[in-house]
Amino acid sequence: MTAHPETSNQKTLLAGAVLAGVSYLASGHLPIPVEVGVLWKGSGVTLLAVYAALRARTLDGWLICAVMAFGALGDMLLEVAGLTIGAIAFLVGHLVAIGLYARWRRPRPSLSQILLAATLVPAVTVTAWLLPADRGGANGVAVYAFFLSLMAAFAWLSRFPRHRVGVGALMFVASDLLIFARTGPLAGLAWVSPAVWVLYFAGQALICVGVTHRLSRGESSR
């Protein structure tokens, strides 16, 4: 079992990812071209994907890289192709993440961990279905939310650190629920959009760091 410590270049790249993600909050207040805004939005998670790629030594390392890459793609597609196409990219990322977390499933989860994971999926799915004002799209939202919550449940039941990966996945869930609420009961509230981004990017960063640091120990997924 060989550990792979983080290099100074990788630390710098991670810091750049965080800077890009945090600074994006200011983009809406600056007179920049749309294309620049799209690239700025995607840059933070793209750098997380590059960071994961540089640390990848096994299939699992490349899986978390793919999760981040599909997240970055979804970030940009939301802006240029709309909610549905962007959601498809995120959905693919969730499916990859489910596969990764299943490979690292905890052999003997506690009862509280099982109950939280089992409650999370129906609660998030039903809540997401209820939120959109446009009821015509509610079923599609519920399907997406099912896989989103399944991803978070698998993360919570995995051997990856819950204070990073589990919490990060729950933050991702909260961010997406706010997106759905923004089209319904929270429409027009100024704080919602910044909260969506903060929860989403912080969640992605926690997931990426939590998974890559655990994988760097050289442990097997089985």
FIMIDO-533619 format. One line per 10 residues: number of its first residue (from 0); for each residue x, y, z of N, C-alpha, C, O. Coordinates in steps of 0.02 Angstrom, whole numbers, m for minus. Layout:
<pts>
NUM) X Y Z X Y Z X Y Z X Y Z; ... $
</pts>
This chain:
<pts>
0) 43 m59 0 0 0 0 45 62 0 81 74 48; 43 100 m54 87 158 m63 46 223 m59 m1 233 m97; 66 267 m13 32 331 m7 60 379 m59 118 375 m80; 17 426 m81 37 475 m131 22 545 m103 m33 570 m112; 71 575 m69 59 641 m39 47 695 m92 69 689 m149; 12 746 m71 m4 801 m116 58 843 m130 94 861 m84; 70 859 m193 128 899 m211 111 973 m206 53 992 m201; 163 1015 m207 152 1087 m203 113 1113 m264 72 1158 m257; 126 1084 m322 90 1104 m382 16 1086 m377 m27 1125 m399; 2 1029 m348 m68 1008 m340 m103 1053 m289 m161 1069 m298 $
10) m68 1072 m237 m97 1118 m187 m112 1186 m219 m163 1217 m204; m67 1208 m262 m77 1272 m296 m138 1268 m343 m177 1315 m347; m144 1212 m378 m201 1202 m422 m266 1201 m383 m316 1230 m405; m266 1168 m326 m326 1166 m285 m344 1236 m260 m403 1255 m259; m293 1274 m240 m306 1343 m218 m335 1384 m276 m379 1426 m265; m309 1373 m337 m336 1408 m395 m409 1390 m408 m448 1433 m427; m426 1326 m398 m495 1305 m407 m541 1340 m358 m595 1364 m377; m520 1344 m295 m560 1377 m244 m567 1451 m260 m621 1480 m253; m512 1483 m281 m515 1553 m299 m563 1566 m357 m602 1613 m356; m559 1522 m408 m604 1530 m465 m677 1521 m444 m720 1559 m466 $
20) m690 1472 m402 m758 1460 m380 m786 1515 m337 m843 1537 m347; m746 1540 m290 m769 1593 m246 m778 1659 m284 m827 1694 m274; m731 1674 m328 m733 1738 m364 m791 1741 m413 m812 1795 m433; m818 1683 m433 m874 1683 m480 m935 1719 m452 m977 1744 m489; m939 1723 m386 m995 1759 m355 m997 1832 m378 m1050 1863 m378; m938 1860 m397 m936 1930 m417 m952 1939 m491 m962 1996 m513; m955 1885 m529 m961 1892 m602 m1026 1926 m624 m1028 1961 m674; m1079 1914 m586 m1143 1944 m604 m1146 2019 m597 m1192 2051 m622; m1097 2047 m562 m1096 2119 m550 m1045 2155 m595 m1033 2215 m587; m1015 2117 m641 m963 2146 m684 m986 2148 m757 m1022 2103 m779 $
30) m967 2200 m794 m987 2206 m864 m942 2162 m909 m899 2188 m945; m953 2097 m907 m912 2051 m946 m955 2017 m999 m1015 2010 m990; m925 1995 m1055 m962 1959 m1107 m991 1894 m1079 m964 1865 m1032; m1045 1872 m1108 m1078 1810 m1086 m1029 1752 m1088 m1028 1710 m1042; m989 1748 m1142 m942 1692 m1149 m892 1690 m1091 m875 1636 m1068; m870 1748 m1070 m823 1751 m1014 m856 1725 m950 m825 1689 m911; m918 1745 m940 m955 1722 m882 m964 1647 m881 m959 1615 m828; m978 1618 m939 m987 1545 m944 m922 1510 m927 m922 1462 m888; m866 1533 m955 m802 1502 m941 m781 1511 m868 m753 1466 m838; m796 1569 m841 m782 1582 m771 m821 1534 m727 m794 1505 m679 $
40) m883 1524 m743 m925 1479 m703 m897 1408 m704 m896 1374 m653; m875 1386 m763 m850 1318 m768 m780 1308 m744 m758 1251 m734; m743 1362 m733 m671 1356 m719 m656 1323 m651 m609 1285 m646; m696 1339 m600 m682 1312 m534 m684 1236 m532 m637 1204 m509; m739 1206 m556 m745 1134 m553 m701 1100 m607 m680 1043 m599; m688 1137 m662 m640 1111 m711 m572 1101 m678 m539 1050 m688; m550 1150 m639 m486 1144 m605 m488 1089 m552 m438 1056 m541; m545 1078 m521 m552 1021 m476 m543 955 m514 m512 908 m489; m570 952 m575 m562 892 m616 m489 881 m634 m464 824 m632; m454 935 m651 m382 930 m667 m343 908 m606 m299 865 m610 $
50) m360 937 m548 m328 917 m485 m338 842 m472 m291 807 m454; m400 818 m482 m413 747 m472 m375 704 m522 m350 650 m504; m369 728 m583 m332 691 m634 m258 685 m616 m228 632 m626; m229 738 m590 m158 737 m571 m145 689 m513 m90 664 m505; m197 678 m472 m189 634 m415 m212 563 m429 m204 519 m386; m241 551 m487 m269 485 m503 m214 433 m512 m166 444 m550; m221 378 m478 m174 322 m486 m211 257 m502 m180 207 m522; m276 257 m494 m317 197 m503 m381 216 m540 m393 275 m554; m422 166 m555 m487 179 m585 m528 226 m543 m562 271 m569; m527 218 m477 m567 260 m433 m545 333 m438 m587 378 m435 $
60) m481 345 m446 m457 413 m455 m484 445 m519 m500 504 m520; m487 405 m572 m514 431 m635 m590 439 m631 m618 480 m666; m623 399 m589 m695 407 m581 m712 474 m548 m758 508 m570; m675 493 m496 m690 557 m464 m671 614 m511 m702 667 m510; m621 604 m553 m604 653 m604 m663 662 m652 m681 718 m670; m694 606 m672 m751 609 m718 m811 643 m685 m847 681 m718; m821 631 m621 m876 664 m585 m868 739 m588 m916 776 m602; m808 763 m575 m794 835 m577 m801 861 m648 m828 916 m659; m777 823 m697 m780 846 m767 m852 854 m790 m868 903 m823; m895 806 m773 m965 813 m793 m999 869 m754 m1045 901 m780 $
70) m976 882 m693 m1003 940 m656 m985 1005 m690 m1027 1049 m697; m922 1011 m712 m900 1072 m747 m938 1081 m812 m959 1136 m830; m948 1025 m848 m986 1027 m910 m1058 1050 m897 m1085 1091 m933; m1088 1023 m844 m1155 1043 m826 m1160 1117 m808 m1208 1150 m827; m1110 1143 m773 m1109 1214 m755 m1115 1257 m817 m1153 1306 m818; m1077 1240 m868 m1075 1282 m928 m1136 1270 m973 m1162 1316 m1003; m1158 1207 m977 m1217 1192 m1018 m1280 1225 m991 m1324 1243 m1029; m1284 1232 m925 m1342 1266 m896 m1349 1337 m925 m1404 1361 m934; m1292 1368 m938 m1292 1437 m963 m1305 1441 m1038 m1338 1488 m1061; m1279 1393 m1076 m1282 1399 m1149 m1335 1354 m1181 m1355 1366 m1238 $
80) m1359 1303 m1145 m1406 1256 m1175 m1469 1246 m1134 m1515 1212 m1157; m1472 1275 m1074 m1533 1271 m1035 m1530 1219 m980 m1483 1179 m976; m1582 1219 m939 m1584 1178 m878 m1584 1103 m895 m1549 1065 m862; m1622 1082 m945 m1628 1010 m959 m1562 980 m982 m1542 928 m956; m1529 1012 m1030 m1466 985 m1055 m1412 987 m1001 m1374 940 m993; m1410 1041 m963 m1363 1045 m908 m1375 990 m856 m1328 960 m831; m1439 978 m842 m1456 926 m793 m1434 857 m816 m1415 815 m775; m1435 844 m881 m1413 779 m907 m1339 768 m892 m1319 714 m873; m1299 821 m901 m1227 815 m885 m1217 800 m811 m1177 758 m793; m1254 835 m769 m1249 822 m697 m1272 751 m681 m1243 718 m638 $
90) m1326 729 m714 m1352 662 m702 m1300 609 m717 m1293 561 m679; m1264 617 m773 m1211 569 m789 m1159 569 m734 m1135 516 m713; m1141 629 m710 m1093 633 m655 m1118 598 m592 m1079 566 m557; m1183 605 m577 m1211 571 m519 m1207 495 m527 m1191 460 m479; m1220 470 m587 m1216 398 m598 m1145 372 m589 m1134 319 m560; m1097 410 m614 m1026 391 m604 m1009 391 m530 m977 345 m505; m1032 443 m494 m1019 448 m423 m1050 390 m384 m1019 363 m339; m1111 371 m403 m1144 314 m370 m1101 251 m379 m1092 213 m332; m1075 241 m439 m1032 183 m451 m969 186 m408 m948 135 m381; m939 245 m402 m879 252 m361 m895 238 m288 m859 199 m256 $
100) m948 269 m262 m964 260 m191 m984 188 m176 m971 162 m122; m1017 155 m225 m1036 85 m215 m974 41 m209 m973 m7 m171; m922 57 m247 m859 20 m243 m827 28 m174 m790 m16 m151; m840 84 m142 m811 99 m76 m864 96 m21 m859 131 29; m913 54 m30 m967 50 19 m940 27 87 m894 m14 92; m970 54 139 m952 37 208 m980 m32 224 m1040 m43 215; m939 m79 248 m963 m147 258 m1015 m154 313 m1061 m195 308; m1009 m113 366 m1057 m118 421 m1079 m48 443 m1058 m24 495; m1121 m16 403 m1145 51 422 m1189 47 484 m1221 m4 497; m1190 102 523 m1231 104 583 m1305 111 563 m1321 128 507 $
110) m1348 98 611 m1420 105 598 m1437 176 580 m1478 187 535; m1407 226 613 m1422 296 598 m1400 314 527 m1435 352 493; m1345 287 504 m1321 299 437 m1369 269 385 m1385 300 335; m1393 209 399 m1440 176 353 m1505 214 351 m1534 225 297; m1530 236 410 m1594 272 412 m1589 338 375 m1636 357 340; m1533 374 383 m1526 438 348 m1526 427 273 m1561 462 236; m1488 377 250 m1484 364 178 m1552 342 151 m1572 362 96; m1587 300 189 m1652 275 166 m1705 329 165 m1750 328 123; m1700 377 211 m1749 432 214 m1734 484 162 m1780 516 135; m1670 494 147 m1649 547 102 m1680 541 33 m1704 591 5 $
120) m1680 481 6 m1702 473 m64 m1776 491 m74 m1791 533 m116; m1822 462 m36 m1892 483 m47 m1906 555 m26 m1946 589 m58; m1873 579 26 m1885 647 50 m1864 698 m3 m1901 745 m17; m1804 689 m31 m1780 737 m81 m1820 731 m145 m1837 782 m176; m1837 671 m166 m1874 661 m228 m1943 694 m224 m1963 730 m270; m1979 683 m170 m2046 711 m162 m2042 787 m155 m2082 823 m184; m1994 811 m116 m1986 884 m107 m1972 918 m174 m2002 969 m190; m1927 889 m213 m1910 917 m278 m1971 918 m324 m1980 966 m361; m2011 866 m321 m2071 863 m363 m2121 918 m344 m2156 944 m387; m2125 935 m280 m2173 984 m256 m2152 1056 m270 m2195 1100 m273 $
130) m2087 1069 m279 m2062 1138 m281 m2077 1177 m345 m2097 1236 m339; m2069 1150 m406 m2076 1192 m466 m2147 1221 m474 m2196 1186 m463; m2150 1284 m493 m2215 1314 m507 m2244 1286 m572 m2305 1278 m578; m2201 1270 m619 m2222 1239 m682 m2230 1165 m672 m2181 1127 m673; m2292 1143 m661 m2304 1073 m644 m2289 1026 m703 m2282 966 m693; m2286 1054 m763 m2271 1012 m821 m2201 982 m818 m2188 929 m847; m2156 1015 m784 m2088 990 m779 m2073 954 m713 m2016 934 m701; m2123 947 m671 m2112 919 m604 m2089 847 m606 m2047 826 m565; m2116 808 m653 m2096 737 m655 m2022 730 m675 m1987 688 m647; m2000 770 m722 m1929 768 m742 m1884 789 m685 m1830 760 m675 $
140) m1905 840 m647 m1868 862 m589 m1862 806 m538 m1809 796 m508; m1918 770 m527 m1918 715 m479 m1871 659 m500 m1837 630 m457; m1869 643 m564 m1824 590 m588 m1751 610 m575 m1711 570 m550; m1734 672 m593 m1666 696 m580 m1651 694 m505 m1598 671 m485; m1698 718 m463 m1687 721 m392 m1679 651 m362 m1643 642 m313; m1711 602 m391 m1703 533 m367 m1630 512 m372 m1602 485 m324; m1600 523 m430 m1530 502 m439 m1483 547 m399 m1432 524 m375; m1499 612 m393 m1460 657 m351 m1459 632 m279 m1405 628 m249; m1517 616 m252 m1521 594 m183 m1490 524 m175 m1462 509 m122; m1494 483 m226 m1463 417 m223 m1387 425 m220 m1353 389 m183 $
150) m1360 472 m258 m1289 487 m255 m1269 507 m184 m1220 482 m157; m1308 552 m153 m1292 574 m85 m1298 517 m35 m1258 513 12; m1348 474 m44 m1356 417 2 m1297 369 m3 m1271 346 48; m1275 355 m64 m1217 311 m74 m1154 344 m45 m1111 310 m16; m1147 410 m53 m1090 445 m24 m1090 438 52 m1038 427 82; m1148 445 82 m1154 441 155 m1137 371 181 m1112 364 236; m1152 320 141 m1140 251 161 m1072 225 139 m1056 166 150; m1032 268 107 m967 246 82 m914 252 137 m927 278 191; m854 226 123 m798 231 169 m760 297 163 m712 309 199; m782 339 117 m752 405 113 m774 447 173 m829 435 199 $
160) m733 494 195 m750 532 256 m816 570 249 m824 610 203; m861 558 296 m927 590 292 m923 665 303 m964 702 276; m875 688 344 m870 760 356 m848 798 294 m853 859 293; m824 763 244 m807 795 180 m853 770 125 m893 809 98; m849 707 108 m887 681 51 m961 677 65 m1002 698 24; m979 651 123 m1050 647 140 m1083 715 147 m1136 727 119; m1050 760 183 m1076 828 191 m1076 865 124 m1124 901 108; m1024 855 84 m1021 887 18 m1079 865 m26 m1108 906 m62; m1095 801 m25 m1151 776 m65 m1217 805 m41 m1260 821 m81; m1225 813 25 m1287 842 52 m1292 916 33 m1346 941 20 $
170) m1235 951 30 m1235 1021 8 m1256 1025 m65 m1292 1071 m84; m1233 978 m106 m1253 976 m177 m1329 968 m181 m1362 1001 m221; m1357 923 m140 m1429 913 m139 m1466 977 m120 m1515 996 m152; m1441 1010 m68 m1474 1072 m46 m1471 1125 m100 m1520 1162 m110; m1414 1129 m135 m1408 1178 m189 m1459 1167 m244 m1491 1214 m267; m1467 1104 m264 m1515 1089 m317 m1587 1100 m295 m1629 1121 m335; m1602 1085 m233 m1669 1099 m208 m1685 1174 m209 m1741 1194 m222; m1634 1214 m195 m1643 1286 m200 m1655 1308 m272 m1694 1354 m285; m1622 1275 m320 m1634 1290 m391 m1707 1277 m408 m1740 1318 m440; m1733 1221 m386 m1804 1204 m400 m1851 1253 m364 m1902 1272 m391 $
180) m1832 1271 m302 m1874 1318 m264 m1872 1388 m294 m1919 1426 m286; m1817 1403 m330 m1811 1469 m362 m1862 1478 m417 m1878 1534 m436; m1888 1423 m444 m1941 1426 m495 m2010 1423 m463 m2061 1425 m499; m2013 1419 m397 m2077 1414 m363 m2081 1459 m302 m2085 1520 m310; m2081 1430 m241 m2093 1471 m181 m2039 1522 m166 m2054 1571 m131; m1978 1514 m190 m1925 1562 m176 m1910 1607 m236 m1857 1639 m238; m1955 1610 m284 m1944 1651 m344 m1935 1724 m325 m1973 1752 m285; m1883 1755 m355 m1872 1827 m345 m1832 1847 m284 m1817 1906 m276; m1814 1800 m241 m1776 1817 m181 m1702 1822 m199 m1673 1777 m229; m1671 1877 m180 m1603 1893 m202 m1550 1845 m174 m1499 1834 m207 $
190) m1561 1818 m115 m1510 1777 m83 m1505 1707 m111 m1455 1672 m100; m1555 1685 m150 m1558 1615 m171 m1501 1597 m219 m1467 1547 m209; m1491 1638 m270 m1440 1621 m320 m1370 1617 m290 m1334 1569 m304; m1348 1665 m247 m1282 1657 m215 m1279 1594 m171 m1228 1560 m170; m1333 1579 m136 m1334 1519 m94 m1328 1456 m136 m1294 1409 m116; m1361 1454 m194 m1356 1397 m239 m1283 1384 m257 m1259 1328 m253; m1248 1438 m277 m1179 1430 m299 m1132 1410 m241 m1090 1366 m248; m1140 1443 m184 m1097 1428 m127 m1104 1356 m105 m1055 1321 m94; m1166 1333 m98 m1178 1263 m77 m1151 1214 m129 m1120 1164 m112; m1163 1230 m193 m1141 1185 m246 m1066 1180 m250 m1038 1125 m248 $
200) m1032 1238 m255 m959 1235 m264 m924 1208 m202 m878 1168 m208; m945 1230 m144 m915 1203 m82 m926 1128 m78 m881 1091 m57; m985 1105 m97 m999 1033 m97 m953 995 m144 m926 943 m126; m945 1021 m205 m901 988 m253 m829 987 m228 m795 936 m235; m806 1042 m199 m738 1045 m174 m727 995 m117 m676 960 m115; m775 990 m72 m770 943 m17 m768 871 m42 m729 830 m19; m812 856 m91 m813 789 m120 m746 773 m153 m717 720 m140; m721 818 m194 m659 806 m231 m600 795 m182 m563 747 m189; m593 840 m134 m538 835 m86 m545 772 m43 m496 737 m31; m606 760 m19 m617 702 24 m601 636 m11 m569 593 18 $
210) m623 629 m73 m611 567 m110 m537 560 m127 m507 508 m116; m508 613 m156 m438 607 m178 m391 596 m120 m343 558 m126; m403 627 m63 m359 617 m6 m365 546 21 m315 516 41; m425 519 21 m433 449 43 m399 401 m5 m366 354 15; m407 414 m70 m376 371 m120 m300 376 m117 m265 328 m133; m274 433 m95 m201 442 m93 m168 397 m42 m106 389 m44; m206 366 3 m177 320 51 m157 254 20 m120 215 49; m182 242 m41 m164 180 m75 m206 121 m55 m188 64 m69; m263 132 m22 m307 77 m2 m346 50 m62 m355 85 m112; m368 m12 m54 m409 m43 m107 m482 m28 m94 m503 m17 m37 $
220) m522 m26 m149 m593 m14 m142 m630 m76 m116 m688 m72 m98; m596 m132 m114 m628 m195 m92 m597 m219 m27 m617 m271 m1 $
</pts>
